Amino acid sequence: MSVAETSTYRLRAGAPMPISGGEFVIHSFMAVTNDVISDSCATDLPDSSEFQGQGGNLARASYSRLPVAGGTSFKGKKVKKDVYVEEAG
């Protein structure tokens, strides 16, 4: 079983707004980070209680069944809930 944990960083911003001279400005407001857990051969799927709407700390998960006899192996990832941080400058 191979499990890897990484992080994502996404800048939150509005749509580009045109200013004089054909230039654009983007207004940004904070950033979001998430921890992502990838599993190449899981034997069980996350329970509903692990998601943030049910008291857990997962925002979303995506799994697909591996073509293995018996059908109890899955490949996928879990994304923990958003953490809002100040933009890195």
Secondary structure, DSSP 8 states (H G I E B T S, - for coil): --EEEEEEEEEEE---EEEGGGEEE--EEEEEEEEEEEEEEESS---GGGBGGGTSSEEEEEEEE-S-TTS--EEEEEEE--EEE----
